[in-house]
Amino acid sequence: MSSSPSSSWYDTLTSTPVLIATAVGVSFAAIFAASSSSSKTPQQVKEQVKEIKNAAVNAGDAKGKAAQTGASIMSAPATDLAPPKDDPISASDLAQYDGSDPSKPIYIAIKGRVFDVTAKPEMYGQGRGYNVFAGKDASKGLGMSSLDIKDAVPDYSSLNESQMNTLNQWESFFEKRYNIVGKVVP
């Protein structure tokens, strides 16, 4: 199968929106169907998904490692979550849990609810891809699929319907995997 370099499965797989979509549980097939040009047939999409699976199994090359990384984001839902807490946490207190101090947990808030993501330092720890969200309510950035620090803010009132769906998917993803340790208060 030939494709231009800008539309290869590798480029699609390693793009920020795809990594975020993968984290919220959107299937690779849906990602390719949405991101590929409308001229792709369902069979071509299936072939791309098969390539990804093969690359992830044979992770010896760079493409395989990228595919494996994308797939590893898809952690299974936790079976041992504690009951949600609603302890009040101020924004300034939340900021102290940004992953910069290894003796403290890492927190991310979504829609005012604070999640303990300490178990995934490879994702949210200092210098990692999603650390931009650590120590803050990053609702808007999550909804926008943006890793830009200026978007990692709690006010998500400007999100459109599609972005709200993305934010809701993130919230659902976090609810199934991370303990809720409090809520952000003024």
Secondary structure, DSSP 8 states (H G I E B T S, - for coil): ----GGG-HHHHHTSHHHHHHHHTT--HHHHHHHHS-TT--HHHHHHHHHHHHHHHHTTTSHHHHHHHHHHHT-----S--------EEEHHHHTT-SSSSTTS--EEEETTEEEE-TT-HHHHSTTSTTGGGTTSB-HHHHHHT---GGG-SS--TT--HHHHHHHHHHHHHHHHHSEEEEEEE-
